[in-house]
Structure formats: structure tokens, C-alpha cells
Amino acid sequence: MRNDMYKVIVERPRAWKGGYRSAVQRRDDLDGPVHLGMRAGYAGRILNENLAPLRRYLRSQVGRPWNKVYSEISAGIDRRNTVQQHIHEHIDGFIAIDVGIRDGQLVDLRFPERYGTRFRGLRQELYVDPHSGLIRVNEKYRAWRDGIVEQREQEQAQLIARRRILNDRTVLLRLDDLWFEVTLAQLPADRVVERIIDGERKRKVAVERRYDIILRRDINRYEDSGERERVYGSRELYAVSKRQLSKREMKAHGLRE
């Protein structure tokens, strides 16, 4: 392992972290607290390590004893240094170190299920063989991006099976094995409200809420936007009313034989 590995990993401009939404709302709210911290609602810097060299190094060590590999890593990355210690915390993301066998399946003993006593299978690309202590390749490993793509494809297939778009304001949805015609409407835009406080004119953005009959709760333009875009086809729409389809209407729309 190269002696300057820690420099290769950590020497990258720090990433910009998004602001805290709750603090932003409090800062812009005229009825909010009188005083807030100087950075309330603003962003901060976060570590932005380039972990690709560490991953490539670990992959090149397949077949070697983990104890020797870890000794080499520790020699090049000092755990007493705060930044370098943070690199050690990422090792578990690439290789499962404490591995056991449960019901004939390899499991990561460091990550039990949150509830109950069951253990989950390996999620890392590499693992330490519990018998030999050698580094092995996890044949069942799947990159998280592949899992996301597959999940989206499944969600899209399920959506097609329970939605038909008639026009930009009407969709057919299957809810609890029943088909409904759902009428949609445009969510109102934000309004700027002005108030006079202590002789000074203050402005505040007012977000109006509407009741969504499908979601069964009051929402605004920003809440459940992803769900509304997926089901209604737009983040700007919400469900105003619904009407169950008759057998004749379902047949006309090709929803039943």
C-alpha cells in the first residue's frame, strides 16, 4: 500500500452541504424566534473523500489474509489523526470484516437487524472468510445503483398496472382493487405577504395548503412532491375528487374483459 494513500483519499475540495430546512423556515418566519445562530439555515462544509483508491486497493488484495492487509492500511493511515480516522470508518462499506454463517448464508455480524435478532446478508463487495481469514469476493454483491434502477423499473411497472392518464387533469387510478376517475387541480403558487412590524415593512412567503383526497391530508407545493409526480404525472397537481368507475366504463377503458 502506498505511503501517501491518505493524501490521495482525502485531498479533494470539501463538498457543500445543503441548509437545514427547518432553520430556513424559522429565519424567514415573521412570527419565528427573535434570535437565531449566525449560520442557522445556511450550509456548511462536509468531508469529500475520494475513496476510489481505497476500494481499488482492497479489491487487489483478494486472496490475502485480512490481518496482514489491515496492518498495511493502519501503517499508512493513522487512526490518531481525525481525518485519517474518518477513512477507517469507510472500510466497512467495502469489505465485511466480522462475517458469520446463519442458516447456510454469509451474514455481517456487525450489522444486525434494527429490530429482533436476525442478521442480514452481506452488502459489501468483499468479505473476510470466517474460516480462513482470507479476503474473498462476494458473488452476490450488487452495486446500489443497480438496485435503484431495478427498484424504479418495478415501481414503474406497478404504476402502469394501476394508472391510466386521460388528460392533464384526469387520471384513472386503481385503489384497493377498485378503479376510480380522479380529477386533478393546480396547486396555488406561493404568495408574498407584507406586514408592518415596529414601523418596518416585513415580507413573508405564504404557502397555501390544499386537501388531497388520494393522500388524505393537507399538502402544499413542496410536500409529497415526488409521490404526486409519480402518481399524477406532475408535482404541481393534487387530487380534488374521485369517482368509482362502472363496469361499462372499465370495459370501455380496457380495464376488464
Secondary structure, 3 states (H helix, E strand, C coil): CCCCHHHHHHCCCCEEECCCHHHHHHHHCCCCCCCCCCCCCCCEEECCCCCHHHHHHHHHCCCCEHHHHHHHHHHHCCCCCHHHHHHHCCHHHCEECCEEEECCEEEEEEEECCCCCCEEECCCCEEECCCCCEEEECCCCCCHHHHHHHHHHHHHHHHHHHEEEEECCEEEEEECCEEEEEEEEECCCCEEEEEEECCEEEEEEECCCEEECCCCEEECCCCCHHHHHHHHCCCCEEEEEEEECCHHHHHHCCCCC
